[in-house]
Amino acid sequence: MANYLQLSKELQEKIKNDIAEDNKPKIAFENSKAIRRDNKKDFNTIWRPSFTRDIDKIMHSAFYNRYADKTQVFSFYKNDDITRRALHVQLVSRIARNIGQVLGLNLDLIEAIALGHDLGHTPFGHAGEDFLKELYLNNTGRYFNHNVHSVRVLDGIFPYNISLQTLDGILCHNGEFELKEYRPSGLNDFQSFDAMLEQAYFDETSIKKMIPATLEGCVVRVCDMIAYIGKDRQDAFRAKLISSDAIFNQGSLGKRNAEIINNLVVNIIENSYGKDYIKLDEEYYTQLKLSKNQNYEVIYKNPEVREKYNKSIRPMFEQIYQKLFSDLKNNWKKSVVFKHHIGFVDNIRKGLNYKAPYQEEEPNQIVVDYIASMTDDYFIDLYDYLFPEGQYKVDYVSYFNDL
């Protein structure tokens, strides 16, 4: 039986009174305090506040459309009811905005962080991220992580002049590392941010220590987990990877997506309203960790799923990486890496009045940028194009396998 937590009557009355008396907490990050690399552009106005500009920049950015065909968790299914990354970022935004609205936070900053937080994700989800990380590390000694690369997309590959606060929230969003309490770091300059970003390329453990600079960033970070825990279970059922949610322990969060979202949101509001931090109580924090661990054991580490990735997708990554790198080193201008990627990037950079030629960047970095930008379908088509006699194929579960 479903169990939906409600806010305490005391807090409900306090919030109602605060609204009536215009006494809601004044803790939102102010648009006027946004910091940009070029503060002479994209300044705050009445009709286009700073973080609204960031939202617009992200939604109109070069790779935003590609969310629609990137794996969230389940790659090998032709099933429009299984979540893709485009829906995930919208769910994170919606859940975080719901919390932020009650707490009195800046909803535009929340939305900008949420919509941009996975722009650097690879095709084929976290398996693809692991394969690209291995290749990048072996060739350069640097680590690839999707949160770091999301910043590179918006601030390096394409210099969109996104605010520090949005970029920081994206960098520090990593939803794999839960905390009971999130206290903003207060970081407020690009010099410190750039140092933190660069450290992540060489010291992967530093990502676990990153805390967003704003309350808005903190909310998005915890909502990344809230958005995927129940939804991934729902998708696992639709993909017939599991036959019932009965395999998951029943705890305070509930087992189903709607319960999990509601109960975590209510607990966060109950423990965070009027505070300068975001908090879960001990019970819900413990249950959040338990639920995430259950997902790992039942879904993400499923041997059948991992075998498919390792058998076909991993060697495809290796072959594509080596081929693109060779084409770059040989300066073969007819290669797809020039036609589809370098030319594409340079054309957009020209529109942003950015003169530095993209081709002059380190070749491994260009290959990584290109592969990370790909959708699942593009990646498969590229492999078939580059290796028409290639031995690796992906067998999708058809819409009609159950008939």
C-alpha positions as CSV (number, residue, x, y, z in Angstrom):
1,M,0.0,0.0,0.0
2,A,1.3,3.4,-1.0
3,N,2.5,5.7,1.8
4,Y,2.8,9.4,1.0
5,L,4.5,11.6,3.6
6,Q,3.0,15.0,4.4
7,L,4.6,18.1,5.8
8,S,4.0,18.6,9.5
9,K,1.0,20.8,10.3
10,E,3.3,23.2,12.2
11,L,5.5,23.8,9.1
12,Q,2.6,24.1,6.8
13,E,1.1,26.8,9.0
14,K,4.5,28.6,9.2
15,I,4.9,28.6,5.5
16,K,1.3,29.9,5.0
17,N,1.9,32.7,7.5
18,D,5.3,33.5,5.9
19,I,3.6,33.8,2.5
20,A,0.7,35.9,3.9
21,E,3.1,38.3,5.7
22,D,5.7,38.4,2.9
23,N,8.1,36.9,5.3
24,K,9.5,33.9,3.3
25,P,13.2,33.2,3.8
26,K,15.4,35.6,1.8
27,I,18.0,33.0,0.8
28,A,17.8,32.9,-3.0
29,F,21.0,33.6,-4.9
30,E,20.4,37.0,-6.5
31,N,20.5,37.4,-10.2
32,S,22.5,40.7,-9.8
33,K,25.4,38.8,-8.2
34,A,26.0,36.4,-11.1
35,I,29.6,36.3,-12.2
36,R,30.7,35.7,-15.7
37,R,34.1,35.4,-17.4
38,D,33.0,38.5,-19.4
39,N,30.9,40.6,-17.2
40,K,30.5,43.2,-19.9
41,K,28.1,40.9,-21.7
42,D,24.9,39.0,-20.6
43,F,24.2,41.4,-17.8
44,N,21.1,41.2,-15.6
45,T,18.0,43.0,-16.8
46,I,14.4,43.2,-15.7
47,W,13.2,41.2,-18.7
48,R,16.1,38.8,-18.9
49,P,17.6,38.1,-15.5
50,S,21.0,36.6,-15.4
51,F,20.1,32.9,-14.9
52,T,17.2,33.1,-17.4
53,R,20.0,34.0,-19.9
54,D,21.9,30.8,-18.8
55,I,18.7,28.7,-19.3
56,D,18.3,30.1,-22.8
57,K,22.0,29.6,-23.6
58,I,21.9,26.0,-22.5
59,M,18.6,25.1,-24.2
60,H,19.9,26.6,-27.5
61,S,23.4,25.2,-27.1
62,A,24.9,23.0,-29.8
63,F,24.5,19.6,-28.0
64,Y,21.2,20.1,-26.1
65,N,19.1,18.3,-28.8
66,R,21.3,15.2,-28.3
67,Y,19.9,14.5,-24.9
68,A,16.9,13.0,-26.7
69,D,18.9,10.0,-27.9
70,K,21.3,9.4,-25.1
71,T,20.9,6.4,-22.7
72,Q,19.9,7.1,-19.2
73,V,20.3,3.5,-18.0
74,F,18.8,1.1,-20.5
75,S,20.5,1.1,-23.9
76,F,19.4,-1.9,-25.8
77,Y,15.7,-1.3,-26.1
78,K,13.5,0.1,-28.8
79,N,11.0,1.4,-26.3
80,D,9.7,5.0,-26.2
81,D,8.5,4.5,-22.6
82,I,12.0,4.0,-21.2
83,T,13.7,7.1,-20.0
84,R,16.2,8.9,-22.1
85,R,18.5,11.6,-20.8
86,A,16.3,14.4,-22.1
87,L,13.5,13.4,-19.7
88,H,15.9,12.8,-16.8
89,V,17.2,16.4,-16.9
90,Q,13.6,17.7,-17.0
91,L,12.7,15.6,-14.0
92,V,15.6,16.9,-12.1
93,S,14.6,20.4,-12.9
94,R,11.0,19.9,-12.0
95,I,11.7,18.2,-8.6
96,A,14.4,20.7,-7.7
97,R,12.2,23.7,-8.7
98,N,9.4,22.3,-6.5
99,I,11.7,22.2,-3.5
100,G,13.2,25.6,-4.4
101,Q,9.9,27.3,-4.7
102,V,8.9,26.4,-1.1
103,L,12.4,27.2,0.3
104,G,12.5,30.5,-1.5
105,L,15.4,29.8,-3.8
106,N,16.2,31.2,-7.3
107,L,14.2,28.9,-9.6
108,D,16.0,30.1,-12.7
109,L,19.4,29.2,-11.3
110,I,18.0,25.8,-10.3
111,E,16.7,25.2,-13.8
112,A,19.9,26.3,-15.5
113,I,22.0,23.9,-13.5
114,A,19.5,21.0,-13.9
115,L,19.1,21.4,-17.7
116,G,22.9,21.6,-18.2
117,H,24.1,19.1,-15.7
118,D,24.4,16.1,-18.1
119,L,25.4,17.8,-21.4
120,G,28.8,16.1,-21.1
121,H,27.4,12.6,-20.8
122,T,28.5,10.0,-23.3
123,P,26.4,7.7,-25.4
124,F,25.4,4.5,-23.6
125,G,25.2,6.0,-20.1
126,H,27.6,5.3,-17.3
127,A,29.0,2.3,-19.2
128,G,30.0,4.6,-22.0
129,E,31.4,7.0,-19.5
130,D,33.6,4.2,-18.0
131,F,34.8,3.1,-21.4
132,L,35.7,6.6,-22.5
133,K,37.4,7.3,-19.1
134,E,39.6,4.2,-19.6
135,L,40.7,5.3,-23.0
136,Y,41.3,8.9,-22.1
137,L,43.3,7.9,-19.0
138,N,45.4,5.4,-20.8
139,N,46.3,7.9,-23.5
140,T,46.7,11.1,-21.5
141,G,46.8,10.3,-17.8
142,R,43.7,12.4,-17.4
143,Y,40.3,11.3,-16.2
144,F,37.1,11.7,-18.0
145,N,34.0,12.4,-15.9
146,H,30.7,13.6,-17.3
147,N,30.1,16.4,-14.8
148,V,33.6,17.8,-15.6
149,H,32.9,17.4,-19.3
150,S,29.5,19.2,-19.0
151,V,31.4,22.2,-17.9
152,R,33.9,21.8,-20.8
153,V,31.0,21.7,-23.3
154,L,29.5,25.0,-22.0
155,D,32.7,26.8,-21.1
156,G,35.5,25.3,-23.2
157,I,34.4,23.7,-26.4
158,F,31.8,26.5,-26.8
159,P,32.5,29.7,-24.8
160,Y,28.9,30.6,-24.0
161,N,29.8,32.9,-21.1
162,I,27.7,30.9,-18.7
163,S,27.7,32.2,-15.1
164,L,30.1,30.9,-12.5
165,Q,27.1,29.9,-10.3
166,T,25.6,27.7,-13.0
167,L,28.9,26.1,-14.0
168,D,29.7,25.4,-10.4
169,G,26.3,23.7,-9.9
170,I,26.9,21.6,-12.9
171,L,30.5,20.6,-11.9
172,C,29.4,19.7,-8.4
173,H,26.2,18.0,-9.2
174,N,27.5,14.4,-9.1
175,G,24.5,12.4,-7.9
176,E,26.5,9.3,-7.1
177,F,27.7,10.7,-3.7
178,E,24.9,11.3,-1.3
179,L,25.2,13.5,1.8
180,K,22.9,14.0,4.8
181,E,23.5,17.7,4.8
182,Y,24.6,20.1,2.0
183,R,26.2,23.4,3.1
184,P,27.2,25.6,0.1
185,S,30.9,26.1,-0.3
186,G,30.5,29.8,-1.2
187,L,33.0,29.7,-4.0
188,N,32.8,33.0,-5.8
189,D,35.7,33.4,-8.3
190,F,36.7,31.7,-11.5
191,Q,40.3,31.3,-10.4
192,S,39.3,28.9,-7.6
193,F,36.7,27.3,-9.9
194,D,39.3,26.6,-12.7
195,A,41.7,25.1,-10.2
196,M,39.0,22.8,-8.9
197,L,38.1,21.8,-12.4
198,E,41.6,21.1,-13.4
199,Q,42.3,19.0,-10.3
200,A,39.4,16.7,-11.3
201,Y,41.3,15.7,-14.4
202,F,44.2,14.3,-12.4
203,D,42.6,13.4,-9.1
204,E,39.3,11.7,-9.6
205,T,38.7,11.5,-5.8
206,S,38.4,15.3,-5.7
207,I,34.9,14.9,-7.3
208,K,33.6,13.3,-4.2
209,K,34.6,16.3,-2.1
210,M,33.0,18.9,-4.3
211,I,30.1,20.8,-2.8
212,P,28.1,23.3,-4.8
213,A,28.6,27.0,-4.1
214,T,24.9,27.8,-3.8
215,L,21.8,26.4,-2.1
216,E,20.4,26.1,-5.6
217,G,23.3,23.9,-6.7
218,C,22.8,21.8,-3.5
219,V,19.2,21.2,-4.3
220,V,19.9,20.1,-7.8
221,R,22.6,17.7,-6.6
222,V,20.2,15.8,-4.2
223,C,17.4,15.9,-6.8
224,D,19.6,14.2,-9.4
225,M,19.3,11.1,-7.1
226,I,15.6,11.6,-6.3
227,A,14.9,11.8,-10.1
228,Y,16.6,8.5,-11.0
229,I,16.2,6.1,-8.1
230,G,12.5,5.3,-8.5
231,K,12.4,6.1,-12.3
232,D,15.2,3.5,-13.0
233,R,13.2,0.9,-11.1
234,Q,10.1,1.8,-13.2
235,D,12.2,1.5,-16.4
236,A,13.7,-1.8,-15.2
237,F,10.2,-3.2,-14.9
238,R,9.2,-2.0,-18.3
239,A,12.4,-3.5,-19.8
240,K,11.5,-6.8,-18.1
241,L,14.8,-6.8,-16.3
242,I,12.8,-7.3,-13.1
243,S,9.4,-8.9,-12.8
244,S,8.2,-7.0,-9.7
245,D,9.2,-4.2,-7.3
246,A,8.8,-6.7,-4.5
247,I,12.5,-7.4,-4.7
248,F,13.2,-3.9,-3.2
249,N,13.0,-3.5,0.5
250,Q,10.1,-1.5,1.8
251,G,11.3,1.5,3.8
252,S,10.4,5.0,4.6
253,L,10.9,6.1,1.0
254,G,8.5,3.6,-0.4
255,K,9.2,1.4,-3.4
256,R,7.5,3.2,-6.3
257,N,8.7,6.3,-8.1
258,A,5.9,8.6,-7.0
259,E,6.3,7.6,-3.4
260,I,10.1,8.0,-3.4
261,I,9.9,11.5,-5.0
262,N,7.2,12.7,-2.7
263,N,8.7,11.4,0.5
264,L,12.2,12.7,-0.1
265,V,10.9,16.1,-1.2
266,V,8.8,16.4,1.9
267,N,11.6,15.3,4.2
268,I,14.0,17.8,2.6
269,I,11.6,20.7,3.0
270,E,10.8,19.7,6.5
271,N,14.4,19.8,7.5
272,S,15.6,22.7,5.3
273,Y,13.0,25.4,5.4
274,G,14.4,28.7,6.7
275,K,17.9,27.1,7.0
276,D,21.1,28.0,5.1
277,Y,21.7,24.4,4.2
278,I,19.8,21.5,2.6
279,K,19.2,18.5,4.9
280,L,17.7,15.0,5.1
281,D,17.1,13.5,8.5
282,E,19.0,10.4,9.6
283,E,16.2,8.0,8.7
284,Y,15.7,9.3,5.2
285,Y,19.4,9.7,4.5
286,T,19.9,6.1,5.4
287,Q,17.0,4.9,3.3
288,L,18.3,7.0,0.3
289,K,21.6,5.2,0.5
290,L,20.0,1.8,0.9
291,S,17.7,2.4,-2.1
292,K,20.6,3.6,-4.3
293,N,22.6,0.5,-3.3
294,Q,19.7,-1.8,-4.1
295,N,19.5,-0.2,-7.5
296,Y,23.2,-0.9,-8.1
297,E,22.8,-4.5,-7.1
298,V,19.6,-5.3,-8.9
299,I,19.8,-3.0,-12.0
300,Y,23.1,-1.3,-12.7
301,K,25.4,-4.2,-12.0
302,N,23.1,-6.8,-13.6
303,P,25.4,-9.4,-15.2
304,E,23.3,-9.7,-18.3
305,V,23.3,-6.0,-18.9
306,R,27.0,-5.6,-18.2
307,E,27.9,-8.5,-20.5
308,K,26.2,-6.8,-23.4
309,Y,28.1,-3.6,-22.8
310,N,31.4,-5.4,-22.5
311,K,30.9,-7.7,-25.4
312,S,30.0,-5.1,-28.0
313,I,30.1,-1.4,-26.8
314,R,33.5,-1.5,-25.2
315,P,35.4,-2.7,-28.3
316,M,33.4,-0.3,-30.4
317,F,34.6,2.6,-28.2
318,E,38.2,1.3,-28.6
319,Q,38.1,1.0,-32.4
320,I,36.4,4.3,-32.9
321,Y,38.8,6.1,-30.6
322,Q,41.8,4.7,-32.3
323,K,40.5,5.4,-35.8
324,L,39.5,9.0,-35.1
325,F,42.9,9.7,-33.3
326,S,44.8,8.3,-36.3
327,D,42.8,10.5,-38.7
328,L,43.6,13.6,-36.6
329,K,47.3,12.7,-36.4
330,N,47.4,12.2,-40.2
331,N,45.4,15.4,-40.8
332,W,43.0,13.5,-43.1
333,K,40.6,16.3,-43.8
334,K,38.0,14.0,-45.4
335,S,37.6,12.1,-42.1
336,V,34.3,12.3,-40.3
337,V,36.1,13.9,-37.3
338,F,36.8,16.9,-39.5
339,K,33.5,16.9,-41.4
340,H,31.1,16.3,-38.5
341,H,32.9,17.6,-35.5
342,I,35.8,20.0,-36.0
343,G,34.0,22.0,-38.7
344,F,30.8,21.9,-36.7
345,V,32.6,23.3,-33.6
346,D,34.5,26.0,-35.4
347,N,31.4,27.2,-37.2
348,I,29.7,27.8,-33.9
349,R,32.8,29.3,-32.3
350,K,32.9,31.9,-35.2
351,G,29.3,32.8,-34.4
352,L,30.4,33.4,-30.8
353,N,33.4,35.6,-32.0
354,Y,35.8,33.0,-30.7
355,K,38.9,33.0,-32.9
356,A,41.0,30.1,-31.5
357,P,41.0,27.2,-34.0
358,Y,39.6,24.1,-32.4
359,Q,41.8,21.8,-34.4
360,E,44.9,23.1,-32.5
361,E,43.7,21.5,-29.3
362,E,45.3,18.2,-28.1
363,P,44.1,15.3,-30.4
364,N,43.0,13.0,-27.6
365,Q,40.9,15.8,-26.2
366,I,39.2,16.4,-29.6
367,V,38.5,12.7,-29.9
368,V,37.0,12.6,-26.4
369,D,34.9,15.7,-27.1
370,Y,33.6,14.1,-30.3
371,I,32.7,10.7,-28.8
372,A,31.1,12.2,-25.7
373,S,28.9,14.4,-27.9
374,M,27.5,11.4,-29.8
375,T,24.0,10.0,-29.3
376,D,23.6,6.2,-29.1
377,D,22.3,5.9,-32.7
378,Y,25.0,8.1,-34.1
379,F,27.6,6.1,-32.4
380,I,26.3,2.8,-33.9
381,D,25.9,4.4,-37.3
382,L,29.5,5.8,-37.1
383,Y,30.9,2.4,-36.2
384,D,29.1,0.8,-39.2
385,Y,30.4,3.6,-41.4
386,L,34.0,3.3,-40.2
387,F,34.0,-0.4,-40.0
388,P,31.5,-1.8,-42.6
389,E,33.0,-5.3,-42.0
390,G,33.3,-4.8,-38.3
391,Q,32.6,-7.8,-36.1
392,Y,30.6,-6.0,-33.4
393,K,26.9,-5.4,-33.6
394,V,24.2,-4.3,-31.1
395,D,21.1,-6.4,-30.9
396,Y,18.2,-4.3,-29.8
397,V,15.1,-5.6,-28.0
398,S,12.3,-4.9,-30.6
399,Y,9.0,-3.2,-29.9
400,F,7.4,-6.5,-30.9
401,N,9.5,-9.0,-29.0
402,D,6.6,-9.8,-26.7
403,L,4.2,-10.7,-29.5
